[in-house]
């Protein structure tokens, strides 16, 4: 118990310092993208015998780009903490949306509003499990690839490789885990037999990962400039010094 309590106190301290240090714009974009991704996942944009795509692919690339920037500068553990924070805010937002949807109103017909913002519990479950799982893998893989570039770890090539590879794998896992949970596991039961096959889930994950990788390639120069500017301006020095101090003590 003492060890768990000590760990919780240390995690709370690390998170508090991190939130003081990390630029608010990136955190805001990250959190908003996670919330939007959850809402957009309710709509299937395209479906045939092999491929199926949901609306989440339109915004999920932004979530991964933010994670890549945070991982590059603060490390994978910091990015994991922000991912958990974003997930918590998303769950709170969904709860508020749900409460608003169940409150009766005679002012107008809000059935469409209630259906969209009331949400579906298994979509929320699937998106939460998929996002947290893929985020941890994406952040760790990004960090490991970056460390492999010994000569120029802060160069454009290193940043491109670490973001492209981790984004593709992370996005594939995110899409696949979500699709299997929602469209194979729960949709046939709760949506009158509507479902995706495992092949459709795999192809959706692959197609989505390729599409989101293309977006990452387009926008990664922005991420690289942000990460470079953070380093030049010594952004988050308090957190980085704290982590280094804790590492030396251990």
C-alpha positions in Angstrom: 0.0 0.0 0.0 2.8 2.4 0.9 4.4 1.7 -2.5 1.2 2.4 -4.4 0.5 5.5 -2.4 4.1 6.8 -3.1 3.6 6.0 -6.8 0.3 7.9 -6.9 1.8 10.9 -5.1 4.7 11.0 -7.6 2.4 10.6 -10.6 0.2 13.5 -9.3 3.3 15.6 -8.9 4.6 14.8 -12.4 1.3 15.5 -14.0 0.9 18.8 -12.2 4.3 20.0 -13.4 3.7 18.7 -16.9 0.4 20.6 -17.2 2.2 23.8 -16.1 4.9 23.3 -18.7 3.2 22.0 -21.9 1.9 24.6 -24.2 -1.9 24.9 -24.0 -2.6 25.1 -27.7 -1.3 21.6 -28.4 -3.2 20.2 -25.4 -6.4 21.9 -26.5 -6.1 20.7 -30.0 -5.4 17.2 -28.7 -8.4 17.1 -26.4 -10.8 18.6 -29.0 -9.6 16.1 -31.6 -10.3 13.2 -29.2 -13.8 14.4 -28.4 -14.6 15.0 -32.1 -13.2 11.6 -33.1 -15.6 10.0 -30.6 -18.6 11.9 -32.1 -17.6 11.3 -35.7 -17.2 7.6 -35.2 -21.0 7.3 -35.0 -21.2 7.7 -38.8 -20.1 5.2 -41.4 -18.8 7.2 -44.3 -18.3 4.4 -46.8 -18.9 0.6 -46.8 -18.7 -2.2 -49.4 -17.9 -5.9 -49.2 -14.2 -5.2 -48.3 -13.8 -1.6 -47.0 -15.6 0.3 -44.4 -14.7 3.8 -43.1 -16.2 5.8 -40.2 -16.0 9.6 -39.7 -13.3 9.4 -37.1 -10.6 9.2 -39.7 -11.2 12.8 -40.6 -9.7 14.0 -37.3 -7.7 11.2 -35.7 -4.6 12.3 -37.6 -4.5 15.4 -35.4 -4.6 13.4 -32.2 -1.6 11.4 -33.3 0.3 14.4 -34.6 -0.1 16.1 -31.2 1.1 12.9 -29.4 4.1 12.8 -31.7 5.0 16.4 -30.8 4.6 15.8 -27.1 6.6 12.5 -27.2 9.4 14.1 -29.2 9.9 16.9 -26.6 8.7 15.5 -23.3 8.9 11.7 -23.7 6.4 8.9 -24.1 5.3 8.9 -20.4 4.3 12.6 -20.7 2.4 11.9 -23.8 0.6 8.9 -22.1 -0.4 11.2 -19.3 -1.9 13.8 -21.7 -3.7 10.9 -23.5 -5.3 9.8 -20.2 -6.2 13.4 -19.5 -7.8 13.8 -22.9 -9.7 10.5 -22.4 -11.0 11.6 -19.0 -12.2 15.0 -20.5 -13.9 13.1 -23.3 -15.7 10.8 -20.9 -16.8 13.8 -18.9 -18.0 15.5 -22.1 -20.0 12.4 -23.1 -21.6 12.3 -19.7 -22.7 16.0 -20.0 -24.0 15.3 -23.6 -25.9 12.3 -22.3 -27.5 14.3 -19.4 -28.5 17.0 -21.9 -30.0 14.4 -24.2 -32.2 12.8 -21.6 -33.6 16.0 -20.2 -37.1 16.4 -21.8 -38.0 19.6 -23.7 -41.3 20.7 -25.2 -39.6 23.6 -27.1 -39.0 21.7 -30.2 -38.3 18.2 -31.6 -34.8 17.4 -30.4 -34.8 13.7 -31.3 -32.0 14.1 -33.8 -30.0 16.1 -31.2 -30.6 13.5 -28.5 -29.7 10.6 -30.8 -26.3 12.1 -31.8 -25.2 13.7 -28.5 -26.8 11.0 -26.3 -24.2 8.7 -27.7 -23.9 5.0 -27.7 -22.2 3.3 -24.8 -20.4 0.6 -26.8 -19.1 3.2 -29.2 -17.7 5.1 -26.3 -16.2 1.9 -24.8 -14.7 0.9 -28.1 -13.2 4.3 -28.8 -11.8 4.6 -25.3 -10.1 1.1 -25.3 -8.8 1.6 -28.8 -7.5 5.1 -28.3 -5.7 4.3 -25.0 -4.2 1.1 -26.4 -2.9 2.7 -29.6 -1.7 5.8 -27.8 0.6 3.9 -25.5 2.0 1.8 -28.4 2.3 4.9 -30.7 4.2 6.9 -28.0 6.6 4.1 -27.0 7.3 3.2 -30.6 7.9 6.8 -31.6 10.3 7.3 -28.8 12.2 4.0 -29.6 12.6 4.9 -33.3 13.9 8.4 -32.3 16.5 6.9 -30.0 17.8 4.7 -32.9 19.0 7.9 -34.7 22.2 8.4 -32.7 23.9 10.9 -35.0 21.1 13.4 -35.6 18.1 12.5 -33.3 16.6 16.0 -33.8 16.9 16.1 -37.5 14.1 16.0 -40.1 14.8 12.4 -41.1 14.6 11.2 -37.6 11.4 13.1 -36.9 9.8 11.9 -40.2 10.7 8.2 -39.5 9.5 8.2 -35.9 6.2 9.9 -36.8 5.4 8.0 -40.0 6.1 4.5 -38.6 4.5 5.1 -35.2 1.5 6.9 -36.7 0.8 4.1 -39.3 1.0 1.3 -36.7 -0.8 3.3 -34.0 -3.6 4.3 -36.4 -4.0 0.8 -37.7 -4.4 -0.6 -34.2 -6.7 2.2 -33.2 -9.0 1.6 -36.2 -8.9 -2.2 -35.9 -9.5 -2.4 -32.2 -12.4 0.1 -32.4 -14.0 -1.6 -35.4 -13.8 -5.1 -33.9 -15.3 -4.0 -30.6 -18.1 -1.9 -32.1 -19.0 -3.4 -35.4 -18.2 -7.0 -34.8 -18.9 -7.3 -31.1 -21.8 -5.0 -30.3 -23.4 -3.7 -33.5 -25.0 -7.0 -34.6 -26.8 -7.1 -31.2 -27.9 -3.5 -30.8 -28.2 -2.3 -34.4 -30.6 -4.8 -35.8 -28.0 -7.0 -37.3 -25.9 -4.3 -38.9 -22.2 -5.3 -38.7 -18.8 -5.4 -40.3 -16.9 -8.5 -41.0 -13.4 -8.9 -39.5 -12.0 -8.5 -43.1 -13.9 -5.1 -43.3 -12.4 -4.1 -40.0 -8.9 -5.0 -41.1 -9.3 -3.2 -44.4 -10.9 -0.2 -42.7 -7.9 -0.2 -40.3 -5.5 -0.4 -43.2 -7.2 2.1 -45.4 -7.7 4.5 -42.5 -4.0 4.1 -41.5 -2.9 4.9 -45.0 -5.2 7.9 -45.3 -4.1 9.2 -41.9 -0.4 8.6 -42.7 -0.8 10.7 -45.8 -2.2 13.5 -43.6 0.7 13.0 -41.2 3.1 13.4 -44.1 1.4 16.6 -45.2 1.3 18.2 -41.7 4.4 16.7 -40.1 6.6 19.7 -41.2 4.4 21.8 -38.9 4.9 19.3 -36.1 8.6 19.3 -36.7 8.8 23.1 -36.5 6.8 23.1 -33.3 9.0 20.5 -31.7 12.2 22.4 -32.8 10.9 25.7 -31.5 10.0 24.1 -28.2 13.6 22.9 -27.8 15.1 26.2 -28.9 13.0 28.1 -26.4 13.6 25.5 -23.6 9.8 24.8 -23.3 9.0 22.7 -20.3 12.4 23.0 -18.6 10.9 22.5 -15.2 9.3 19.2 -16.1 12.4 17.9 -18.0 14.7 18.9 -15.1 12.3 17.2 -12.7 12.3 13.9 -14.7 16.1 14.0 -15.0 16.5 14.6 -11.3 14.2 11.6 -10.5 16.1 9.4 -12.9 19.4 10.2 -11.1 17.9 9.5 -7.7 16.7 6.1 -8.9 
